[in-house]
Amino acid sequence: MLKRIKEISQKFLEQTKEKKVIIISHYDTDGITSASIMASVLKKIDRNFSIKIVKQLEQEIIEKLPKNKILVFLDLGSGNIEQINKLKNDIYILDHHEIKKIRVGKNINIINPHLSEEEDLCGACLTYLFAKEIDKDNKDLANLAIIGMVGDMMEKNIGKIGNSIINDAEIIIKKGILFYPATRPLHKALEFSSSMYIPGVTGSSTGAINLLRDAGIYKKDGKYKSLMELNDDEMSRLLTAILLKRNKRETEDLVGYIYLVKFSNRLEDARELSAIINACSRMGNSNIALTLCMGNKESRKKAEKIYAEYKQHLIEGLSLVSNIKKIEGDNYVIINAKNSIKDTIIGTIATIIAVSSVYKKGTAIITMAYNGNKIKVSGRIAGRRINGRNENSKNIREILESVVKETGGEIGGHDVAAGCLISRAKEKEFIAALEKKLNFELIKV
């Protein structure tokens, strides 16, 4: 794969001398950091470019792309290879999502770990490797690649190439409990953590303080320590208190590596940065997310305000989910939020539920929310992170893909985290087909 990246990057340098580049990237953290890395590279080599950030790469978007420009798809494109194959542009795809191994035109240059069967890397890491081949001095962009990696929860199984990127970055790594921000006072980090749902604590200032009291952690000099400041004994007591609240003894999804990355000349929690970037896009401000990643100080202030609003939406959404009537089977749950939860946060809510202790490991979690005349569908497998593949686990992408073939729609994602966009007119038909498929998968597994 590295050899291919080198070859394609040199081809890209030649082709972009005279033609404008259109960057099309996904609106999540991985997509935004990928676009920021590519934009920084193009600015440095004085190329003419523009950026288009999308929630989902729909056929309509592909058909409207300009015919005489170089197209660069980042953190997407693999799931739309058949439609992209019809374009006559010079095309570059840097993506890590599952891809159909079909013949593509000579005008399409693809970098995807699934094609070379090498270690999985997120879009931002692939874009960084591409940037580094264009100019070795682009090592300063490695920090953005780490934020993209953490944003896509791919930091647990890092291989040789991933480690080389970490070595290029300005970063501190410490083992600890995986809620964020690790640099802020514990009671606030616990109350507003959207990465780890703790019953009675998440969204409750009193619950957070009571949990710390149960763990024997108190204020010192009038304030609580941050997660990064805890010693091993304090970290262990806090972990025990969280496990008791979650009625779960497994620590697999609770403990891992905390990444502090240099951002705007100070060390910050990569998970919090990822959440801020993600929040901006999901609240309709991808432009602020992009300029934030490219070092704009004013964008940071705006992003903080958006993030605060977004967290409130998440807390309200999680509260609504507990009261929504659900369709449940022995090993699946379908949560149709309709108009009650924004379509841009329904996927995040699915992820939070999947890593919580609400449902047993292996449960298929499907969330749905209206998006105009369409429905955003997000699927997750409880207890399985994106890089936590298991041959005996259900493949949520395959499940959704088979249903979409019956009802129509567009699909993308991974085996344990996938999503699709369907017509609202097909709502009942989709749910019926989904139930049938999930019941069949349960018998098969």
C-alpha positions in Angstrom: 0.0 0.0 0.0 2.8 2.4 0.8 4.4 1.8 -2.6 1.0 2.6 -4.2 0.6 5.8 -2.2 4.0 6.9 -3.4 3.2 6.2 -7.0 -0.2 7.9 -6.9 1.1 11.0 -5.0 3.6 11.6 -7.8 0.9 11.2 -10.4 -1.3 13.6 -8.5 1.5 16.3 -8.4 1.7 16.2 -12.2 -2.0 16.2 -12.9 -2.8 19.1 -10.5 -0.3 21.5 -12.1 -2.9 22.9 -14.6 -6.3 21.7 -13.3 -8.4 22.7 -10.3 -8.9 20.2 -7.5 -12.3 19.5 -5.9 -12.0 17.9 -2.4 -15.1 15.9 -1.4 -14.9 14.7 2.1 -17.1 13.3 4.9 -18.5 15.5 7.6 -17.3 13.5 10.6 -14.0 14.1 12.4 -12.0 11.7 10.2 -13.4 13.4 7.0 -12.8 16.9 8.3 -9.2 16.2 9.4 -8.6 14.4 6.1 -9.8 17.5 4.2 -7.7 19.8 6.4 -4.6 17.8 5.7 -5.2 17.8 2.0 -6.0 21.5 1.9 -2.8 22.3 3.8 -0.8 20.3 1.3 -2.5 22.0 -1.7 -2.0 25.5 -0.2 1.7 24.7 0.3 2.3 23.5 -3.3 0.2 26.4 -4.6 -2.6 24.4 -6.2 -6.1 25.7 -7.1 -8.7 23.9 -5.0 -12.1 24.0 -3.3 -13.7 21.8 -0.6 -17.1 20.2 -0.5 -18.1 18.5 2.8 -21.0 16.1 2.7 -23.1 14.1 5.2 -23.4 11.2 2.8 -22.2 10.8 -0.8 -25.5 10.5 -2.6 -25.8 9.8 -6.3 -27.3 13.2 -6.8 -24.1 14.8 -5.4 -21.9 12.7 -7.6 -23.9 13.5 -10.8 -23.5 17.3 -10.1 -19.7 17.3 -9.7 -17.9 19.4 -12.3 -16.7 17.4 -15.4 -13.4 19.1 -16.0 -11.9 19.1 -12.5 -9.7 16.7 -10.6 -11.9 15.0 -7.9 -10.4 13.9 -4.6 -12.7 11.8 -2.4 -11.6 11.5 1.2 -13.0 9.2 3.9 -15.7 8.2 1.4 -16.2 7.0 -2.1 -15.6 3.2 -1.6 -19.3 2.6 -1.1 -20.1 4.5 -4.3 -17.5 3.0 -6.6 -20.1 2.0 -9.2 -21.5 5.5 -9.6 -18.0 7.1 -9.5 -16.9 4.7 -12.2 -19.2 6.5 -14.6 -17.3 9.8 -14.2 -14.7 10.8 -16.8 -12.6 13.0 -14.4 -9.2 12.2 -13.1 -10.2 10.8 -9.7 -8.4 10.0 -6.4 -10.0 8.1 -3.6 -8.4 7.8 -0.2 -10.8 5.8 2.0 -10.9 2.9 4.4 -14.5 1.8 4.2 -15.5 -1.5 2.7 -15.3 -1.6 -1.1 -16.6 -3.8 -3.9 -13.7 -5.3 -5.8 -14.9 -4.4 -9.2 -13.0 -3.2 -12.3 -12.5 0.6 -12.3 -11.4 2.9 -15.1 -7.8 4.0 -15.5 -8.8 7.5 -14.5 -9.6 6.3 -10.9 -6.7 6.0 -8.4 -7.8 4.3 -5.2 -5.9 3.9 -1.9 -7.9 1.6 0.4 -6.5 -0.8 3.0 -9.2 -3.4 2.1 -7.7 -3.7 -1.4 -4.2 -4.5 -0.2 -5.3 -6.5 2.9 -2.9 -4.5 5.1 -3.6 -2.9 8.5 -6.7 -0.7 8.6 -6.0 3.0 8.7 -8.6 5.8 8.9 -9.0 8.4 6.1 -6.9 11.0 7.9 -4.0 8.6 8.3 -4.2 7.6 4.6 -4.3 11.3 3.7 -1.3 12.1 5.9 0.8 9.3 4.3 -0.2 10.8 1.0 0.9 14.3 2.2 4.2 13.0 3.5 5.0 11.4 0.1 4.4 14.8 -1.5 6.7 16.5 0.9 8.6 15.0 3.9 8.2 18.3 5.7 4.5 17.7 6.0 5.2 15.8 9.3 3.5 18.7 11.1 0.2 17.4 9.8 0.6 14.1 11.7 -1.3 15.6 14.7 -4.4 16.0 12.6 -4.1 12.3 11.5 -4.0 11.2 15.2 -7.2 13.2 15.9 -8.9 11.5 12.9 -7.7 8.1 14.1 -9.1 8.7 17.6 -12.3 10.2 16.1 -12.9 6.9 14.2 -12.0 4.9 17.3 -9.2 3.1 15.5 -6.5 3.6 18.1 -6.9 0.3 19.8 -5.3 -2.0 17.2 -2.4 0.1 15.8 0.0 -1.7 13.4 3.4 -0.8 12.1 2.2 2.0 9.8 0.0 3.5 12.4 2.9 3.6 14.9 5.0 5.4 12.3 2.4 8.1 12.2 2.3 8.3 16.0 6.1 8.7 16.0 5.7 11.7 13.6 3.2 13.4 15.9 3.7 15.6 18.9 1.8 13.5 21.4 1.7 12.1 25.0 0.0 8.8 25.5 -1.2 7.5 29.0 -3.3 4.5 29.9 -6.5 5.4 31.7 -10.3 5.5 31.7 -11.7 6.5 28.3 -13.9 9.5 29.0 -13.0 13.0 28.1 -11.7 15.6 28.3 -8.8 14.2 30.2 -7.4 17.6 30.9 -10.5 19.2 32.6 -11.8 18.8 36.2 -13.2 15.3 36.8 -16.7 16.3 37.9 -17.3 18.2 34.7 -15.7 15.6 32.5 -18.0 12.9 34.0 -21.1 15.0 33.8 -20.7 16.0 30.1 -18.9 12.9 28.8 -20.7 11.8 25.6 -18.3 8.9 25.0 -19.3 6.9 28.1 -22.8 6.7 29.3 -23.0 6.2 33.1 -26.5 5.9 34.6 -27.3 8.6 37.1 -24.0 10.4 36.3 -24.1 11.4 32.6 -25.9 14.7 32.5 -26.1 15.1 36.3 -23.7 17.4 38.2 -24.9 15.9 41.5 -24.4 12.3 40.1 -20.9 13.1 39.0 -19.8 14.5 42.4 -21.5 11.6 44.2 -19.5 9.1 42.0 -16.2 10.9 42.9 -17.1 10.7 46.6 -17.8 7.0 46.2 -14.4 6.6 44.6 -12.8 8.5 47.5 -11.7 11.4 45.2 -12.2 14.9 46.7 -11.3 18.5 45.8 -7.8 19.6 46.5 -7.1 23.3 46.9 -10.8 23.9 46.0 -10.8 22.0 42.8 -11.0 18.4 41.4 -8.0 16.9 39.6 -8.2 16.0 35.9 -8.1 12.5 34.6 -4.5 13.0 33.5 -3.5 14.1 37.0 -4.8 10.9 38.8 -2.3 8.5 40.2 -2.7 4.7 39.6 -4.6 4.1 42.9 -7.1 7.0 42.2 -7.6 5.7 38.6 -8.3 2.2 39.9 -10.9 3.5 42.5 -12.6 5.6 39.9 -12.8 2.7 37.5 -14.4 0.5 40.2 -17.0 3.2 41.0 -17.9 3.5 37.3 -18.2 -0.3 36.9 -20.6 -0.5 39.8 -22.8 2.2 38.3 -22.8 0.4 35.0 -23.6 -3.0 36.6 -20.9 -4.4 34.4 -17.5 -5.9 35.4 -15.9 -5.8 31.9 -13.3 -3.1 31.4 -12.7 -3.7 27.7 -14.6 -0.6 26.5 -13.7 1.6 29.5 -9.9 1.4 29.7 -7.4 2.3 26.9 -4.9 4.9 25.9 -5.5 8.6 26.4 -4.0 10.7 23.6 -2.9 14.2 24.3 -1.9 15.9 21.0 -0.4 19.3 20.4 -3.0 21.6 18.9 -2.7 25.3 18.6 0.5 25.2 20.6 -0.9 23.4 23.6 -1.5 19.7 24.6 -5.2 18.8 24.3 -7.2 15.6 24.6 -7.6 14.2 21.1 -11.0 12.7 22.0 -12.3 16.1 23.0 -10.9 17.7 19.9 -12.6 15.0 17.8 -15.9 15.7 19.6 -15.6 19.4 19.0 -14.9 18.9 15.3 -17.7 16.4 15.0 -20.1 18.6 16.8 -19.5 21.5 14.4 -20.3 19.4 11.4 -23.3 17.8 12.9 -24.7 21.2 13.9 -24.3 22.4 10.3 -21.0 24.2 10.6 -18.4 22.1 8.8 -16.7 25.3 7.6 -15.9 26.2 11.3 -14.6 22.6 11.8 -12.3 23.0 8.8 -10.9 26.4 9.8 -10.5 25.2 13.4 -8.3 22.3 12.2 -6.3 24.7 10.1 -5.4 26.9 13.1 -8.0 29.7 13.0 -8.3 31.2 16.6 -11.7 32.7 16.0 -13.0 29.4 14.9 -12.0 27.8 18.2 -14.3 30.3 20.1 -17.2 29.6 17.8 -16.6 25.8 17.9 -16.7 25.8 21.7 -20.1 27.4 21.7 -21.4 25.0 19.1 -20.0 22.1 21.1 -21.8 23.2 24.3 -25.1 23.3 22.4 -24.4 19.9 20.7 -23.7 18.2 24.1 -27.1 19.5 25.3 -28.7 18.0 22.2 -27.0 14.7 22.9 -28.1 14.6 26.6 -31.7 15.4 25.6 -31.5 12.8 22.8 -30.3 10.1 25.2 -33.1 11.0 27.5 -35.7 10.8 24.7 -34.3 7.4 23.6 -35.1 5.9 26.9 -38.8 6.8 26.5 -39.2 6.0 22.8 -41.2 2.9 22.0 -38.7 0.4 20.6 -38.9 -2.7 18.4 -36.9 -5.4 20.2 -35.9 -8.9 19.4 -33.7 -11.4 21.3 -30.5 -9.8 19.9 -31.5 -6.5 18.3 -33.2 -3.2 19.0 -34.7 -0.7 16.5 -35.1 2.8 17.8 -37.2 5.0 15.4 -36.8 8.6 16.7 -38.7 10.0 13.7 -38.7 13.9 14.2 -37.8 13.9 17.9 -34.0 13.7 17.4 -31.9 15.4 14.8 -30.7 13.1 12.0 -27.2 14.5 12.4 -26.8 13.2 16.0 -28.7 9.9 15.8 -25.6 8.1 14.7 -23.7 9.4 17.7 -26.5 8.3 20.0 -26.3 4.8 18.5 -22.6 4.7 19.2 -23.1 5.9 22.9 -25.7 3.2 23.4 -23.5 0.6 21.8 -20.6 1.2 24.1 -22.8 1.5 27.2 -24.0 -1.4 29.3 -27.6 -1.0 28.3 -27.5 -3.9 25.8 -25.5 -7.1 25.9 -22.5 -7.5 23.7 -23.3 -8.5 20.1 -26.8 -6.8 20.1 -27.6 -5.0 16.8 -28.6 -1.4 17.6 -30.5 0.4 14.8 -31.4 4.0 15.2 -33.5 6.0 12.8 -34.4 9.7 12.4 -36.2 11.8 9.7 -34.1 14.0 7.4 -36.7 15.8 5.2 -38.2 13.2 2.9 -35.5 10.7 3.8 -34.6 8.7 6.9 -31.1 8.5 8.3 -30.4 5.0 9.6 -27.4 4.1 11.8 -26.4 0.6 12.8 -24.0 -0.5 15.5 -23.0 -3.7 17.2 -23.0 -3.4 21.0 -19.6 -3.9 22.6 -17.8 -3.8 19.3 -15.7 -0.8 18.3 -15.0 -0.2 14.6 -11.7 -1.9 14.8 -13.0 -4.7 17.1 -13.9 -7.1 14.4 -15.0 -10.6 15.3 -15.8 -13.5 12.9 -18.6 -14.7 15.1 -20.3 -11.3 15.3 -23.1 -10.0 13.1 -21.9 -7.8 10.2 -24.2 -4.7 10.5 -23.2 -3.3 7.1 -24.1 -6.6 5.3 -27.5 -6.6 7.2 -28.3 -3.0 6.2 -27.0 -3.6 2.7 -29.3 -6.6 2.1 -32.3 -4.6 3.3 -31.4 -1.6 1.2 -31.3 -3.8 -1.9 -35.0 -4.6 -1.3 -36.2 -1.2 -0.4 -33.8 1.2 -2.1 -31.3 3.6 -0.5 -27.6 4.3 -0.1 -25.3 2.5 2.2 -21.8 3.0 3.7 -19.7 2.0 6.7 -18.0 -0.9 8.4 -19.0 -4.4 9.8 -19.8 -3.1 13.3 -20.8 0.5 12.4 -22.7 1.4 9.3 -25.4 3.7 8.0 -27.8 4.2 5.2 -30.2 6.8 3.8 -33.6 5.6 2.7 -36.8 7.2 1.4 -39.3 8.2 4.1 -42.0 6.6 1.9 -40.3 3.2 2.5 -40.3 3.5 6.3 -42.7 0.6 7.1 -41.3 -1.6 4.3 -37.7 -1.0 5.5 -38.5 -1.8 9.2 -40.4 -5.0 8.2 -37.5 -6.2 6.0 -35.0 -5.2 8.7 -36.8 -7.2 11.4 -37.0 -10.2 9.1 -33.3 -10.0 8.3 -32.2 -9.5 11.9 -34.3 -12.5 13.1 -32.7 -14.6 10.3 -29.2 -13.4 11.3 -29.9 -14.3 14.9 -30.7 -17.9 13.9 -27.6 -18.0 11.7 -25.2 -16.7 14.3 
